[in-house]
Amino acid sequence: MLQTKTPRNNHEILLSTLASLPDLTKQDLLAK
């Protein structure tokens, strides 16, 4: 995953990762 800045914490990493995923993949991950 490309990053233009260092995330302040794991929560930001999670948010930025989820934001970059397609909706179906996101729903699949959240369902687990």
C-alpha positions as CSV (number, residue, x, y, z in Angstrom):
1,M,0.0,0.0,0.0
2,L,1.4,3.3,-1.0
3,Q,1.6,6.0,1.7
4,T,2.2,9.7,1.3
5,K,2.5,10.2,5.1
6,T,3.0,8.0,8.2
7,P,-0.3,7.1,9.9
8,R,-0.4,8.3,13.4
9,N,-1.6,4.9,14.7
10,N,-3.1,1.5,13.8
11,H,-6.6,2.9,13.6
12,E,-5.5,5.3,10.8
13,I,-3.8,2.5,9.0
14,L,-7.1,0.4,9.2
15,L,-9.2,3.3,8.0
16,S,-6.9,4.1,5.0
17,T,-6.7,0.4,4.1
18,L,-10.5,-0.1,4.2
19,A,-11.0,3.1,2.2
20,S,-8.8,1.7,-0.6
21,L,-10.7,-1.6,-0.8
22,P,-13.7,-2.3,-3.0
23,D,-17.0,-2.4,-1.1
24,L,-17.5,-6.2,-1.5
25,T,-14.0,-6.9,-0.1
26,K,-14.6,-4.4,2.7
27,Q,-17.9,-6.1,3.7
28,D,-16.2,-9.5,3.5
29,L,-13.4,-8.4,5.9
30,L,-15.9,-6.7,8.3
31,A,-18.0,-9.9,8.3
32,K,-15.1,-12.0,9.7
